[in-house]
């Protein structure tokens, strides 16, 4: 008889790593039915949960690293089982105990994040280089807002336009904001979902202490992943500050009459809900309010939008892993956008930006389909 897992106490190890929710699962299978992976391949979430319950988890399986933590399964689970916590626990067993293998691309990114505080392996001193010619001041105690753009807009040459657009908007509106010193590190959300708990703890404590020492009270972020972890995970570690996603902040300025648009944008724009802004944090209306406020812009919707939105595939650390052609959710989204007659795919997440950019380029759609962050569109129309 073949032993699936040689670890007799596998269930206990997973439970100790944070997998307690697996006790609640009663194997209805709805998680598998709603998982977006089953649109492009077979991914049996129910089986993963049951194997963990029985102590026969195959820690060497690629399925350990497949979940994009989009929360579709949790949203539909009749018992509210936090399946993502179980996935994180299984990955934590692999990452911390060496039972199984971490994918090469993720392992390199994890090493970079642990070593220099960003997944690109870039020097920490370059974190704020994107703002050098924009006159952005350094955050000091008393500054109203700390703008925290995320590692991707800070370092990626193409995505820097997101952070630069936010700074341009803030400068035009006279917002009192600044950037924290380059001692800041990655928020740690994705690396935590990828099982590297110790790295997350180090990143979080570094940022919490940095923010506290500078008397940060309000943080505006461009990434839903920063938003999620600052808002929902840092408080339990002592992080006490208000967290606002840039779309929430801009929508509030529109409501207050402080943000007005002077230019017309005669384009059909389709908005893609990020999982960590939508399903994880229930922010759906503010991005749409902004887009609908831009003169001439026609907002259209994906066939599966809001709570049912298809993930871009970048969550759960997968943004740093390879996804085979034919299994990329962002490719499906680009096809849907073309069918809907959109000129622009509007985004509110740097991870979505990376995936959609790659899909548009690999699919040969770059000349007819633009990928733009909402902040870019606002900066252009204000």
Secondary structure, 3 states (H helix, E strand, C coil): CCCCCCCCCHHHHHHHCCCHHHHHCCCCCHHHHHCHHHHCCCCCHHHHHHHHHHCCCCCCCHHHHCCCCCCHHHHHCCCCCCHHHHHHHHHHHHHHHCCCCCCHHHHHHHHHHHHHCCCCCCCHHHCCHHHCCCCCCECCCCCCEEEECCHHHHHCCCCHHHHHHHHHHHHHHCCCEEECCCCCCCCCHHHHHCCCHHHHHHHHHHHHHHHHHCCCCEEEECCHHHHHHHHHCCHHHCCCCEEEEHHHHHHHHHHCCCCCCCCCCCCEEEECCCCCCCCCCCCCHHHHHHHHHCCCCEEEECCCCHHHCCCCCCCCCHHHCCCCCCCCHHHHHHHHHHHCCCCEEEECCHHHHHHHHHHHHHCCCCCCCEEEEHHHHHHHHC
